């Protein structure tokens, strides 16, 4: 397939906002037909997320208030990278320990996904963690979580019923279920 006819060429970029976790750039792109178009891009450092599945087939999730949508969501443990070049697996391990107190002996990289490529460059690396050991959680000072443990099949059913709305959780849980099913 030839994508040359749909590629845009960036010819300019201006930083218009520097926030705590987001930076906004206005891009000027030349379209394939030669016209110019403005694009707005939210720059994000990136993140890692993990589906922790214990020996009994339970997924460890967190309930967390999300201010942007004014709701509590049920999600897999996740967090942003500390640096753009941080090892994504190490970030996933850190977030799992901080949010749930769990550590894992076996890690499987599921995929890297772009959350909302229409306006953001955020990339989240998704992992499956198994062979879990319990420990003490240490959430960040501004992070308040309820840890929930549910059977993997029930979490998948909740996704199918629309009870879980977090995209990274939906993607990662369904991928983890497929990987675990293929191992049996």
Secondary structure, DSSP 8 states (H G I E B T S, - for coil): ---GGG--EEEEEEEEEE-SSEEEEEEEEE-TTS-EEEEEEEEE--EEEEEEE-TTSEEEEEEEEETTTTEEEEEEEEEE-SSTTS-HHHHHHHHHHHHH--EEEEEEEEEEEES-TTTB--EEEEEEEEEEE-------TT--EEEEEEEHHHHHHHHHTT----HHHHHHHHHHHHHHHHH-
